[in-house]
């Protein structure tokens, strides 16, 4: 599957040594998804998932479908320069997602409130029919300051 002719998509930065199951290029067992940034700040992934991730022959395992949606939602938050973790994930399996067939995955941040980000994603087939969709709540992870860590260790003893 390719982008539509009127889309302006640019690559979303990926780190070569990343071992993430979803997008890590350094994880030979992972999905190695590659994301593009749309001009409206949503993300797009054009992928063909191999049959090694099947449940029923010819179709992706439900857990892999959930992973595709979760990873896309995470990247939608990352596209805003933030790192966030999944707090809640809701998946709607509409139709079976075929393996070894081009699909399009799209995700966008629906709303943000402080460290909380409500995100949506969907998987589309070649005719842009929706196969699955997801909604999630992602919570921003902020780097821990050395002072906070020391204080937390003192409280534990």
C-alpha positions in Angstrom: 0.0 0.0 0.0 1.3 3.4 -0.8 0.4 6.9 0.3 -2.4 8.7 -1.6 -1.3 11.1 -4.3 -2.3 14.2 -2.4 -0.5 13.4 0.9 2.5 15.1 2.3 4.2 12.5 4.5 7.7 12.8 6.0 9.7 10.2 7.8 9.3 10.1 11.6 12.8 9.8 13.2 13.8 6.3 14.1 16.8 5.2 16.2 18.9 2.4 14.6 19.7 0.7 17.9 16.1 0.7 19.0 15.0 -2.8 20.2 11.3 -2.0 20.5 9.1 -5.0 19.3 6.9 -2.7 17.2 9.4 -0.3 15.6 12.9 -1.3 16.5 15.2 -1.8 13.6 17.6 -3.6 16.0 15.0 -6.3 16.8 15.1 -9.0 14.1 12.1 -10.7 15.7 9.9 -7.6 15.9 7.6 -5.9 13.4 10.0 -3.2 12.4 7.3 -0.8 11.6 8.2 2.5 9.9 6.2 5.6 10.6 5.5 8.7 8.6 4.3 12.1 9.8 1.3 13.6 8.1 1.1 17.4 7.7 -1.8 17.4 10.2 0.5 15.9 12.9 -1.1 12.4 12.6 1.1 9.4 11.9 0.8 6.8 9.1 2.4 3.4 8.8 2.3 1.5 5.4 3.1 -2.1 6.3 2.9 -5.7 5.1 3.0 -8.0 8.2 4.5 -11.4 7.5 2.6 -14.6 8.1 4.9 -15.4 11.1 2.5 -13.2 13.1 -0.7 -15.1 12.1 -3.3 -16.5 14.4 -5.7 -18.2 12.0 -3.9 -19.1 8.7 -4.0 -16.0 6.4 -4.9 -13.5 9.2 -3.0 -11.7 11.8 -3.2 -12.7 15.5 -5.4 -10.5 17.6 -2.5 -9.6 19.9 -0.5 -8.4 16.9 -3.4 -6.3 15.7 -3.6 -4.7 19.2 0.2 -4.2 19.0 -0.1 -2.4 15.6 -2.7 0.0 17.0 -0.9 0.5 20.3 2.4 1.3 18.5 0.7 3.7 16.1 -1.0 5.5 19.0 2.3 5.7 20.8 4.0 7.2 17.7 1.2 9.8 17.4 2.2 11.1 20.9 5.9 10.8 20.0 5.2 12.9 16.9 4.5 15.8 19.4 7.9 15.4 21.0 6.6 13.5 24.0 7.3 10.0 25.4 4.2 8.3 26.8 3.2 4.8 28.0 -0.1 3.1 27.5 -2.4 3.4 30.5 -5.5 2.0 28.9 -6.1 0.3 25.5 -9.5 -0.5 23.8 -9.6 -2.4 20.5 -12.5 -3.0 18.2 -11.9 -5.9 15.8 -14.2 -5.1 12.9 -12.9 -7.5 10.2 -10.0 -10.0 10.0 -6.7 -8.4 9.1 -4.9 -10.4 6.4 -1.2 -11.3 6.8 1.3 -10.7 4.0 -1.0 -8.0 2.5 -0.4 -4.3 2.4 -2.2 -2.4 5.1 -2.3 1.2 6.3 -2.3 2.2 9.9 -3.2 5.7 11.0 -3.1 7.4 14.4 -3.7 10.8 15.9 -4.0 12.5 19.3 -7.7 13.3 19.9 -7.1 15.4 23.0 -4.5 16.1 25.6 -4.8 17.3 29.2 -1.5 17.7 31.1 0.4 14.5 31.0 -2.6 12.5 29.7 -3.2 12.0 25.9 -6.2 10.3 24.4 -5.2 8.7 21.1 -7.0 6.9 18.3 -5.8 4.6 15.6 -7.2 2.4 12.8 -6.0 -0.3 10.4 -7.2 0.0 6.8 -7.0 -2.4 3.9 -6.0 -1.5 0.3 -9.5 0.0 -0.5 -9.3 2.0 2.8 -12.0 -0.1 4.5 -11.5 -0.2 8.3 -10.4 -3.5 9.6 -9.7 -2.6 13.2 -9.7 0.5 15.4 -8.4 1.4 18.8 -8.5 4.1 21.5 -6.1 4.6 24.2 -5.0 6.7 27.1 -1.3 7.4 27.2 0.5 9.0 30.1 3.6 11.1 29.5 6.7 9.7 31.1 9.1 12.4 32.2 12.7 11.8 32.9 13.4 11.3 36.6 15.6 13.9 38.2 18.5 12.6 40.2 17.1 14.3 43.3 13.7 12.6 43.0 15.4 9.2 42.7 17.6 9.7 45.8 14.6 10.9 47.8 12.5 7.9 46.7 15.4 5.5 47.8 15.5 7.2 51.2 11.8 6.7 51.7 12.1 3.0 51.0 14.6 2.4 53.8 
